[in-house]
Amino acid sequence: MTMSRPAAPRRSIIRFASERVAPSFALNPLLGGGVTRFIPGLQTRATLAEARRGLDPVLGRLGSLEVRLATTPKDIRRAQRLRYEVFYGEMSAIPNAASLLSRRDLDEYDAICDHLLVLDHAAKPKPFRKPKPQVVGTYRLLRQEVAERHFGFYTAGEYDIAPLIEANPGLRFLELGRSCVLAPHRNKRTVELLWHGIWTYVLHHRIDVMIGCASLEGTDPDKLALPLSFLHHYARAPERWRVRALDGRYVAMDRLSREAVDPKAALRGLPPLVKGYLRLGASFGDGAVIDWQFGTTDVLVVLPVSAINQRYIEHFGPTAERHAA
């Protein structure tokens, strides 16, 4: 949900790297060159424009930074390069063949999602290159109606979200994924701008509930006993919003008893993204999931728009210009 090796010893990302759908092949401008490669579906300028449904692609500005939606396949490729740099360059994620060859983090969901970008207009140009804004942050957004027309939410590969969606037929769900920020820009300004962009998108598309997987770095749940136990005992979703990890992938989060959890120490050790979700009013699913490809332990975030703290609603909208330094 965020906001999108880190400076902190632990950090979180929200991203969905699906291996559930059988690979297919297509001429895909996301990979460029007119070469037949992995990832089905074509994201043309026309389909990207249709997906915005009248929403201005520029969603806000903060100093030299701008948050916007991708409007061309080239924009998406730039987001994929940033994701590759962060996930595979800094972290311990293992790229699939398509990502390794292209030096971009990619999967089949890139062709159906909207892509949120943060651009730095003050970035220094590379030698012998024309100056252009640098992509320093990204989120991937998947609306429920789009997911249902294709191959569903990626979250369904880790959590049993079907009962939640079926129990709320009048609500619109949005899945947030593939969040990362370039190391020098991992600060309050960039995160605020990402969330302003998400909030503008949520209002425009009349979203009711946001879901996504926040990840704790590491694959040993016992070493993550304190943060996992804190989320279980102090931030577990109420019954209406509770989602359980799939059988076979379920990892118990209550590694420690409630009495053994020091809330202040747990909060200090949580990744910034998870703490941000908590401040917004999010709660967390039942059970964690180990993501061996990315070397992380995932927890499900559920954030109904109705639960968002009013002061954050006022802070992130309706315009970002008032935050400019």
DODREN-29012 format. One line per field, with one value per residue (C-alpha): residue number from 1; residue in three letters; y negated, x, z. Coordinates in nm, 3 decimals, always signed. Each point is the difference from the previous one (the first is absolute). Example, Ala and Ser with C-alpha at 12.3 -4.5 7.8 and 13.67 -1.06 7.14 Angstrom:
<rs>
kolvo = 1 | 2
loza = ALA | SER
v = +0.450 | -0.344
u = +1.230 | +0.137
w = +0.780 | -0.066
</rs>
This chain:
<rs>
kolvo = 1 | 2 | 3 | 4 | 5 | 6 | 7 | 8 | 9 | 10 | 11 | 12 | 13 | 14 | 15 | 16 | 17 | 18 | 19 | 20 | 21 | 22 | 23 | 24 | 25 | 26 | 27 | 28 | 29 | 30 | 31 | 32 | 33 | 34 | 35 | 36 | 37 | 38 | 39 | 40 | 41 | 42 | 43 | 44 | 45 | 46 | 47 | 48 | 49 | 50 | 51 | 52 | 53 | 54 | 55 | 56 | 57 | 58 | 59 | 60 | 61 | 62 | 63 | 64 | 65 | 66 | 67 | 68 | 69 | 70 | 71 | 72 | 73 | 74 | 75 | 76 | 77 | 78 | 79 | 80 | 81 | 82 | 83 | 84 | 85 | 86 | 87 | 88 | 89 | 90 | 91 | 92 | 93 | 94 | 95 | 96 | 97 | 98 | 99 | 100 | 101 | 102 | 103 | 104 | 105 | 106 | 107 | 108 | 109 | 110 | 111 | 112 | 113 | 114 | 115 | 116 | 117 | 118 | 119 | 120 | 121 | 122 | 123 | 124 | 125 | 126 | 127 | 128 | 129 | 130 | 131 | 132 | 133 | 134 | 135 | 136 | 137 | 138 | 139 | 140 | 141 | 142 | 143 | 144 | 145 | 146 | 147 | 148 | 149 | 150 | 151 | 152 | 153 | 154 | 155 | 156 | 157 | 158 | 159 | 160 | 161 | 162 | 163 | 164 | 165 | 166 | 167 | 168 | 169 | 170 | 171 | 172 | 173 | 174 | 175 | 176 | 177 | 178 | 179 | 180 | 181 | 182 | 183 | 184 | 185 | 186 | 187 | 188 | 189 | 190 | 191 | 192 | 193 | 194 | 195 | 196 | 197 | 198 | 199 | 200 | 201 | 202 | 203 | 204 | 205 | 206 | 207 | 208 | 209 | 210 | 211 | 212 | 213 | 214 | 215 | 216 | 217 | 218 | 219 | 220 | 221 | 222 | 223 | 224 | 225 | 226 | 227 | 228 | 229 | 230 | 231 | 232 | 233 | 234 | 235 | 236 | 237 | 238 | 239 | 240 | 241 | 242 | 243 | 244 | 245 | 246 | 247 | 248 | 249 | 250 | 251 | 252 | 253 | 254 | 255 | 256 | 257 | 258 | 259 | 260 | 261 | 262 | 263 | 264 | 265 | 266 | 267 | 268 | 269 | 270 | 271 | 272 | 273 | 274 | 275 | 276 | 277 | 278 | 279 | 280 | 281 | 282 | 283 | 284 | 285 | 286 | 287 | 288 | 289 | 290 | 291 | 292 | 293 | 294 | 295 | 296 | 297 | 298 | 299 | 300 | 301 | 302 | 303 | 304 | 305 | 306 | 307 | 308 | 309 | 310 | 311 | 312 | 313 | 314 | 315 | 316 | 317 | 318 | 319 | 320 | 321 | 322 | 323 | 324 | 325
loza = MET | THR | MET | SER | ARG | PRO | ALA | ALA | PRO | ARG | ARG | SER | ILE | ILE | ARG | PHE | ALA | SER | GLU | ARG | VAL | ALA | PRO | SER | PHE | ALA | LEU | ASN | PRO | LEU | LEU | GLY | GLY | GLY | VAL | THR | ARG | PHE | ILE | PRO | GLY | LEU | GLN | THR | ARG | ALA | THR | LEU | ALA | GLU | ALA | ARG | ARG | GLY | LEU | ASP | PRO | VAL | LEU | GLY | ARG | LEU | GLY | SER | LEU | GLU | VAL | ARG | LEU | ALA | THR | THR | PRO | LYS | ASP | ILE | ARG | ARG | ALA | GLN | ARG | LEU | ARG | TYR | GLU | VAL | PHE | TYR | GLY | GLU | MET | SER | ALA | ILE | PRO | ASN | ALA | ALA | SER | LEU | LEU | SER | ARG | ARG | ASP | LEU | ASP | GLU | TYR | ASP | ALA | ILE | CYS | ASP | HIS | LEU | LEU | VAL | LEU | ASP | HIS | ALA | ALA | LYS | PRO | LYS | PRO | PHE | ARG | LYS | PRO | LYS | PRO | GLN | VAL | VAL | GLY | THR | TYR | ARG | LEU | LEU | ARG | GLN | GLU | VAL | ALA | GLU | ARG | HIS | PHE | GLY | PHE | TYR | THR | ALA | GLY | GLU | TYR | ASP | ILE | ALA | PRO | LEU | ILE | GLU | ALA | ASN | PRO | GLY | LEU | ARG | PHE | LEU | GLU | LEU | GLY | ARG | SER | CYS | VAL | LEU | ALA | PRO | HIS | ARG | ASN | LYS | ARG | THR | VAL | GLU | LEU | LEU | TRP | HIS | GLY | ILE | TRP | THR | TYR | VAL | LEU | HIS | HIS | ARG | ILE | ASP | VAL | MET | ILE | GLY | CYS | ALA | SER | LEU | GLU | GLY | THR | ASP | PRO | ASP | LYS | LEU | ALA | LEU | PRO | LEU | SER | PHE | LEU | HIS | HIS | TYR | ALA | ARG | ALA | PRO | GLU | ARG | TRP | ARG | VAL | ARG | ALA | LEU | ASP | GLY | ARG | TYR | VAL | ALA | MET | ASP | ARG | LEU | SER | ARG | GLU | ALA | VAL | ASP | PRO | LYS | ALA | ALA | LEU | ARG | GLY | LEU | PRO | PRO | LEU | VAL | LYS | GLY | TYR | LEU | ARG | LEU | GLY | ALA | SER | PHE | GLY | ASP | GLY | ALA | VAL | ILE | ASP | TRP | GLN | PHE | GLY | THR | THR | ASP | VAL | LEU | VAL | VAL | LEU | PRO | VAL | SER | ALA | ILE | ASN | GLN | ARG | TYR | ILE | GLU | HIS | PHE | GLY | PRO | THR | ALA | GLU | ARG | HIS | ALA | ALA
v = +0.000 | -0.198 | -0.229 | +0.217 | +0.475 | -0.273 | -0.239 | +0.153 | +0.359 | +0.091 | -0.153 | +0.100 | -0.003 | +0.061 | +0.192 | +0.289 | +0.229 | +0.265 | +0.339 | +0.135 | -0.063 | +0.219 | -0.202 | -0.103 | -0.196 | -0.308 | -0.289 | -0.235 | -0.362 | +0.018 | +0.193 | -0.196 | +0.088 | +0.180 | +0.325 | +0.280 | +0.039 | +0.088 | -0.191 | +0.009 | -0.302 | -0.328 | -0.331 | -0.258 | -0.374 | +0.043 | +0.264 | -0.196 | -0.308 | +0.201 | +0.138 | -0.354 | -0.073 | -0.374 | -0.027 | -0.248 | +0.208 | -0.263 | +0.054 | -0.236 | -0.176 | -0.056 | -0.218 | +0.166 | +0.321 | +0.090 | +0.292 | +0.120 | +0.301 | +0.176 | -0.111 | +0.195 | +0.346 | -0.175 | -0.137 | +0.354 | +0.127 | -0.273 | +0.112 | +0.359 | -0.107 | -0.174 | +0.308 | +0.219 | -0.229 | +0.009 | +0.357 | +0.183 | -0.246 | -0.103 | +0.286 | +0.375 | +0.064 | +0.267 | -0.117 | +0.223 | +0.047 | -0.286 | -0.247 | +0.115 | -0.044 | -0.335 | -0.140 | -0.096 | +0.137 | +0.118 | +0.244 | +0.050 | -0.253 | -0.292 | +0.021 | -0.055 | -0.232 | -0.375 | -0.118 | -0.291 | -0.178 | -0.260 | -0.205 | -0.220 | -0.295 | -0.115 | +0.323 | -0.049 | +0.124 | +0.290 | -0.085 | -0.072 | +0.038 | -0.257 | -0.099 | +0.171 | +0.068 | +0.309 | +0.262 | +0.028 | +0.172 | +0.220 | +0.185 | +0.241 | -0.033 | +0.266 | -0.077 | +0.277 | -0.025 | +0.029 | +0.297 | +0.179 | -0.045 | +0.165 | +0.236 | -0.143 | -0.158 | +0.128 | -0.005 | +0.305 | +0.199 | -0.065 | -0.076 | +0.123 | -0.335 | +0.140 | +0.011 | -0.362 | -0.122 | +0.217 | -0.130 | -0.360 | +0.000 | -0.371 | -0.105 | -0.071 | +0.154 | -0.125 | +0.207 | -0.187 | +0.165 | -0.018 | -0.301 | -0.124 | -0.322 | -0.071 | -0.004 | -0.375 | -0.090 | +0.220 | -0.286 | -0.162 | -0.219 | +0.288 | +0.216 | -0.285 | -0.063 | +0.368 | +0.006 | -0.321 | +0.169 | +0.311 | -0.206 | -0.201 | +0.327 | +0.149 | -0.300 | -0.007 | +0.370 | -0.001 | +0.273 | +0.133 | +0.243 | +0.029 | +0.329 | +0.100 | +0.195 | -0.181 | +0.193 | +0.041 | +0.076 | +0.355 | +0.349 | +0.125 | -0.085 | +0.071 | -0.281 | -0.222 | +0.116 | -0.347 | -0.190 | +0.292 | +0.051 | -0.372 | -0.011 | +0.310 | -0.118 | -0.375 | -0.053 | +0.308 | -0.083 | +0.008 | +0.295 | -0.182 | -0.071 | +0.300 | +0.209 | +0.319 | +0.115 | +0.298 | +0.346 | +0.130 | -0.351 | -0.105 | -0.107 | -0.077 | -0.359 | +0.042 | +0.116 | -0.174 | -0.040 | -0.339 | -0.045 | +0.061 | -0.271 | -0.343 | -0.224 | -0.290 | +0.223 | +0.173 | -0.330 | -0.116 | +0.318 | -0.007 | -0.101 | -0.362 | +0.112 | +0.218 | -0.281 | -0.230 | +0.238 | +0.023 | -0.379 | -0.013 | +0.248 | +0.329 | +0.341 | +0.330 | +0.347 | +0.332 | +0.169 | -0.095 | +0.148 | +0.067 | -0.135 | +0.194 | -0.179 | -0.339 | +0.117 | -0.153 | +0.087 | -0.149 | -0.127 | -0.102 | -0.363 | -0.088 | -0.370 | -0.101 | -0.361 | -0.049 | +0.091 | -0.258 | -0.260 | -0.329 | -0.203 | +0.205 | -0.049 | -0.374 | +0.024 | +0.196 | -0.175 | -0.159 | -0.157 | +0.059 | -0.351 | -0.113 | +0.242 | -0.146 | -0.126
u = +0.000 | +0.262 | +0.146 | +0.253 | +1.316 | -0.214 | +0.164 | -0.194 | +0.074 | -0.360 | -0.245 | -0.319 | -0.127 | -0.340 | +0.013 | -0.162 | +0.234 | -0.236 | +0.114 | -0.357 | -0.087 | +0.158 | +0.242 | -0.124 | +0.163 | -0.094 | +0.145 | +0.019 | +0.113 | +0.071 | +0.312 | +0.078 | +0.173 | -0.295 | +0.139 | -0.234 | +0.054 | -0.167 | -0.308 | -0.331 | -0.201 | +0.082 | +0.007 | -0.030 | -0.040 | -0.370 | -0.057 | +0.203 | -0.211 | -0.323 | +0.107 | +0.030 | -0.364 | +0.046 | +0.247 | +0.280 | +0.320 | +0.182 | -0.136 | +0.214 | +0.330 | +0.230 | +0.302 | +0.194 | -0.199 | -0.308 | -0.239 | -0.177 | -0.149 | +0.189 | -0.130 | +0.228 | +0.157 | +0.335 | -0.119 | -0.078 | +0.339 | +0.165 | -0.199 | +0.107 | +0.366 | -0.035 | -0.164 | +0.280 | +0.263 | -0.168 | -0.130 | +0.288 | +0.285 | -0.046 | -0.201 | +0.029 | -0.282 | +0.063 | -0.091 | -0.182 | +0.146 | -0.196 | +0.109 | +0.360 | +0.021 | -0.175 | +0.145 | -0.355 | -0.227 | -0.306 | -0.286 | -0.335 | -0.173 | +0.196 | -0.215 | -0.330 | +0.091 | +0.024 | +0.347 | +0.062 | +0.335 | +0.189 | +0.231 | +0.287 | +0.032 | +0.320 | +0.191 | +0.344 | +0.019 | +0.226 | +0.316 | -0.073 | -0.375 | -0.273 | -0.141 | -0.327 | -0.192 | +0.114 | -0.249 | +0.073 | -0.313 | -0.281 | -0.318 | -0.210 | -0.379 | -0.255 | -0.371 | -0.246 | -0.188 | +0.328 | +0.115 | -0.331 | +0.030 | +0.341 | +0.158 | -0.110 | +0.197 | +0.347 | -0.082 | -0.219 | +0.322 | +0.090 | -0.326 | -0.359 | -0.151 | -0.302 | -0.228 | +0.087 | -0.089 | -0.311 | -0.124 | +0.029 | -0.153 | -0.077 | +0.359 | +0.282 | +0.338 | +0.342 | +0.317 | +0.326 | +0.323 | +0.362 | +0.080 | +0.357 | +0.199 | +0.357 | +0.230 | +0.089 | -0.370 | -0.125 | -0.130 | -0.320 | -0.037 | +0.000 | -0.228 | -0.248 | -0.009 | -0.059 | -0.288 | -0.143 | +0.001 | -0.168 | -0.263 | -0.080 | -0.036 | -0.221 | -0.233 | -0.021 | -0.085 | -0.220 | +0.200 | -0.134 | +0.270 | +0.374 | +0.182 | +0.361 | +0.292 | +0.256 | +0.323 | +0.242 | +0.352 | +0.105 | -0.151 | +0.043 | -0.322 | +0.164 | +0.248 | -0.301 | -0.189 | -0.036 | -0.145 | -0.218 | -0.135 | -0.066 | -0.203 | -0.192 | -0.086 | -0.035 | -0.096 | -0.185 | -0.292 | -0.349 | -0.213 | -0.170 | +0.331 | +0.203 | +0.170 | +0.193 | +0.315 | -0.055 | +0.033 | +0.343 | +0.148 | -0.128 | +0.266 | -0.122 | +0.065 | -0.055 | +0.357 | -0.010 | -0.282 | -0.165 | +0.159 | +0.347 | -0.036 | +0.147 | -0.214 | +0.246 | +0.293 | -0.211 | -0.102 | +0.362 | +0.094 | -0.280 | +0.082 | -0.100 | -0.265 | -0.177 | +0.010 | -0.147 | -0.289 | -0.065 | -0.017 | -0.247 | -0.231 | +0.087 | -0.028 | +0.164 | -0.105 | +0.019 | +0.332 | +0.312 | +0.137 | +0.363 | +0.098 | +0.313 | +0.056 | +0.025 | +0.151 | -0.282 | -0.280 | -0.330 | -0.289 | -0.334 | -0.106 | -0.370 | -0.084 | -0.366 | -0.029 | -0.252 | +0.269 | +0.256 | +0.076 | -0.166 | +0.315 | +0.176 | -0.288 | +0.036 | +0.377 | +0.013 | -0.276 | -0.141 | +0.324 | +0.366 | +0.114 | -0.067 | +0.273 | +0.267 | +0.307
w = +0.000 | +0.043 | +0.013 | -0.449 | +0.406 | +0.175 | +0.242 | +0.289 | +0.100 | -0.078 | -0.237 | -0.171 | -0.349 | -0.144 | -0.316 | -0.174 | -0.197 | -0.124 | -0.118 | +0.007 | -0.362 | -0.263 | -0.212 | -0.342 | -0.273 | -0.198 | -0.192 | +0.295 | -0.011 | +0.374 | -0.091 | -0.313 | -0.322 | -0.156 | +0.138 | +0.110 | +0.374 | +0.329 | +0.128 | -0.184 | -0.108 | -0.166 | +0.187 | -0.274 | +0.044 | -0.073 | +0.267 | +0.253 | -0.069 | +0.029 | +0.336 | +0.142 | -0.086 | -0.016 | +0.288 | -0.068 | -0.001 | +0.210 | +0.351 | +0.207 | +0.054 | +0.295 | -0.074 | -0.283 | +0.038 | -0.201 | +0.042 | -0.313 | -0.172 | -0.276 | -0.340 | -0.235 | -0.011 | +0.045 | +0.336 | +0.113 | -0.112 | +0.207 | +0.306 | -0.067 | -0.010 | +0.335 | +0.149 | -0.133 | +0.154 | +0.341 | +0.020 | -0.169 | +0.036 | +0.363 | +0.137 | -0.035 | -0.249 | -0.263 | -0.354 | -0.245 | -0.347 | -0.156 | +0.271 | -0.014 | -0.377 | -0.011 | +0.327 | +0.094 | +0.268 | -0.188 | +0.004 | -0.171 | +0.227 | -0.148 | -0.312 | +0.184 | +0.290 | +0.026 | +0.099 | +0.234 | -0.040 | +0.200 | -0.222 | +0.117 | -0.238 | +0.172 | -0.065 | -0.152 | -0.361 | -0.085 | -0.197 | -0.367 | +0.059 | -0.030 | +0.340 | +0.087 | +0.322 | +0.188 | +0.121 | +0.374 | +0.129 | -0.125 | +0.099 | -0.201 | +0.022 | -0.092 | +0.017 | +0.072 | -0.329 | -0.193 | +0.207 | -0.058 | -0.378 | -0.002 | +0.254 | +0.334 | +0.281 | +0.070 | +0.371 | -0.061 | -0.047 | +0.365 | +0.182 | -0.022 | -0.096 | -0.186 | +0.309 | +0.082 | -0.349 | -0.024 | +0.336 | -0.122 | -0.352 | +0.013 | +0.074 | -0.246 | +0.081 | -0.110 | +0.023 | +0.059 | -0.106 | -0.117 | +0.213 | +0.021 | +0.034 | -0.107 | +0.305 | +0.001 | -0.016 | +0.284 | +0.206 | +0.117 | -0.309 | -0.247 | +0.212 | +0.047 | -0.373 | -0.074 | +0.244 | -0.142 | -0.341 | +0.138 | +0.181 | -0.314 | -0.193 | +0.274 | -0.006 | -0.379 | -0.031 | +0.312 | +0.172 | +0.331 | +0.117 | -0.063 | +0.043 | -0.045 | +0.145 | +0.213 | +0.031 | +0.286 | -0.114 | +0.073 | -0.028 | +0.359 | +0.189 | +0.336 | -0.065 | -0.073 | +0.310 | +0.154 | -0.299 | -0.107 | +0.351 | +0.041 | -0.321 | +0.105 | +0.352 | -0.053 | -0.365 | -0.120 | -0.227 | +0.156 | -0.099 | -0.287 | -0.173 | +0.111 | -0.267 | +0.064 | -0.177 | -0.227 | +0.149 | -0.086 | +0.007 | +0.342 | +0.252 | +0.351 | +0.105 | +0.375 | +0.060 | +0.341 | +0.247 | +0.030 | +0.343 | -0.144 | -0.267 | +0.075 | -0.225 | -0.002 | -0.093 | -0.265 | -0.156 | -0.012 | -0.187 | -0.254 | -0.358 | -0.076 | -0.248 | +0.255 | +0.256 | -0.263 | -0.058 | +0.371 | +0.028 | -0.288 | +0.173 | -0.169 | +0.161 | -0.088 | -0.107 | +0.181 | -0.069 | -0.191 | -0.324 | -0.091 | -0.342 | -0.084 | -0.333 | +0.168 | +0.330 | +0.204 | +0.239 | -0.119 | +0.208 | -0.147 | +0.042 | -0.010 | -0.009 | -0.041 | -0.108 | +0.280 | +0.255 | -0.115 | +0.263 | -0.097 | +0.054 | -0.268 | -0.241 | +0.050 | -0.037 | -0.326 | -0.193 | -0.195 | -0.133 | +0.069 | -0.084 | +0.355 | +0.119 | -0.225 | +0.176
</rs>
